[in-house]
Amino acid sequence: MIATPRPLPAVESLLSDGGTAGPAKATLYVVIGFARGRERRRSGWHRLAEQGFASRRPAEEHAARLLARGRADGVILARQELGPDADAAEEPVILARHGELPAELLES
């Protein structure tokens, strides 16, 4: 007996969300490190490159490593909600501050 193949669903139905779901959002956890200038020519605070993470725990671990290894004197951990458009990002929320930070970044 030969089986007849089942018809495949249309591509549009596979890609469609049915119009019921809202726009996709993602959460990004950002670690920003700050280091004091230790050379005479580079005095003052320097901002290190930001690192982004998809979940909070790896971001916290990275912040702790920056401090423990002496790569940063202080870190800020923030959460940013991202929308599908570049303009849809919300203001970041500071979750934690650790170590020494520039005066303008300390809590008021």
C-alpha positions in Angstrom: 0.0 0.0 0.0 1.4 3.4 -1.0 0.8 6.2 1.4 -0.4 9.5 0.0 1.6 12.5 1.2 -0.1 14.9 3.5 -0.4 18.5 2.2 2.1 20.9 3.8 0.8 24.0 5.5 1.2 27.2 3.6 4.4 29.2 4.4 2.3 32.2 5.4 0.6 30.1 8.2 4.0 29.0 9.6 5.3 32.5 9.7 2.2 34.2 10.9 1.7 34.9 14.6 -2.1 35.2 14.1 -2.0 38.8 15.0 -2.6 38.0 18.7 0.9 38.6 20.1 2.2 42.0 20.9 5.6 43.3 19.8 8.5 41.2 20.9 10.6 42.7 23.8 13.9 41.6 25.1 15.7 42.3 28.4 19.4 43.2 28.3 21.5 43.3 31.4 24.4 45.7 31.0 27.6 45.9 33.1 29.5 49.3 32.9 32.9 49.4 34.6 34.8 52.5 35.7 38.5 52.7 36.4 40.6 55.5 37.9 43.4 56.7 35.7 46.6 55.5 37.2 49.1 57.2 34.9 50.0 60.8 35.1 48.7 61.6 31.6 45.4 59.8 32.2 44.2 61.1 35.5 40.5 61.0 36.3 37.8 58.3 35.7 37.6 56.2 32.5 34.6 54.3 31.4 35.3 50.7 30.3 33.5 49.1 27.4 29.9 48.0 28.2 29.1 44.3 28.3 25.6 43.1 27.6 24.1 39.8 28.9 20.7 38.1 28.2 20.2 37.2 31.9 21.1 38.8 35.3 23.3 36.1 36.8 26.1 36.2 34.2 26.0 40.0 34.3 26.5 39.9 38.1 29.3 37.4 37.8 31.1 39.5 35.2 30.8 42.6 37.4 32.3 40.7 40.3 35.2 39.5 38.1 35.9 43.0 37.0 36.2 44.1 40.6 38.1 41.0 41.8 40.7 41.2 39.1 41.3 44.9 39.5 40.2 45.8 36.0 37.6 48.2 37.4 37.3 50.2 40.6 33.5 50.3 40.3 30.7 48.9 38.3 27.1 49.6 37.6 24.6 46.9 36.7 21.6 48.0 34.7 18.6 46.5 33.0 17.4 47.7 29.6 14.1 46.7 28.0 14.5 46.6 24.2 11.7 46.6 21.7 11.6 45.5 18.1 12.5 49.0 16.8 15.6 50.9 17.6 13.5 53.7 19.0 11.5 51.3 21.3 14.2 51.0 24.0 13.1 52.1 27.4 15.3 54.0 29.9 17.8 51.7 31.6 17.1 50.9 35.3 20.1 50.8 37.6 20.0 47.6 39.6 23.2 47.8 41.5 26.3 49.9 42.1 29.5 48.3 43.5 32.9 49.6 44.4 34.2 53.2 43.9 32.4 55.3 41.2 32.7 58.8 39.9 30.8 61.3 42.1 28.1 62.0 39.5 27.1 58.3 39.4 26.7 57.9 43.1 23.2 57.6 44.5 21.6 60.8 45.6 
